[in-house]
């Protein structure tokens, strides 16, 4: 179900009932901006997320860990690709963003 934000605001109770059966997608300026789901669906998604992160942690343990320097190097590369400038302060070990 797709609705606009004004309709959502004016008919909240109706959409709370509707989301018990199917997700309600709220659009703002014609674009999806939020999704209303039932609490039970939220709980299921939260459990799936917990399972996902547990699987990743398990894989990391089996595959070994990156060292501090390698982790810092990879983070700097990702930040650079994202347009974020990270300056290393080697004397304190702190990172400055700017």
Number of C-alpha atoms within 10 A of each C-alpha: 11 14 15 16 18 12 12 18 11 10 11 12 10 10 22 16 13 16 18 15 11 14 17 21 21 22 18 13 8 11 11 14 12 12 13 17 19 16 11 10 16 12 11 11 12 12 12 12 12 12 12 12 12 12 12 12 12 12 12 12 10 9 9 9 11 11 9 8 9 11 12 14 12 12 13 17 15 12 14 12 10 9 9 13 14 15 12 14 10 8 6 7 8 9 12 10 9 7
